[in-house]
């Protein structure tokens, strides 16, 4: 039993008992935790500033139960520009959902932190939401151990210089336009779509937001991400479904270039 302090990304909050909240947070040192925040739903409460999609330094009591108790908070960044816009908020939720989905409780992964903070900052500042969020999401997948080898053609070993490029979403392989087999889990994208993805994966977090994906390229990268998550994780985060249905991003079919 101990009191500790950690930098926390607040991923989720839901009502708990009469006036408390059950918080899912991701700590820089502690990884994902579940914690009770007492009295947050009363108007006057010192934890009233604790809300989802924010970055807060928390004082936490770790008792005998699995659930910790948040006893104090000091907001670092609330990303207000992100929560004023439903679309940006949905992209921000996708980052929170992905972290919640991919990491087990108490599995420390400090490298996650800057990608989420960088993503939320970019969304708050009005950067291209799809580019910022999906770049961070692909890097988060990589940190979780999912990194498709989409670099050279599986058959000829060459770096594609012509499109379309076929991506295998199950076996993580790539085929150039001449060697595309007839498998049904392949998806064809523009050369420019694949190149944009490659450039994103070479970025460090300080350059998050570079190489904007617009129009058809953005739609293709979104679709590849959604299907990759479905293929490897099996579930789609709710925010990803929301973005697909409400924002109407993405394309159908196997050949995304038509
Ligand atoms: Zn080839």
Boltz pocket constraint, residues with backbone or C-beta under 6 A from the ligand:
constraints:
  - pocket:
      binder: B
      contacts: [[A, 153], [A, 154], [A, 155], [A, 156], [A, 157], [A, 158], [A, 175], [A, 176], [A, 177], [A, 178], [A, 179]]
      max_distance: 6.0
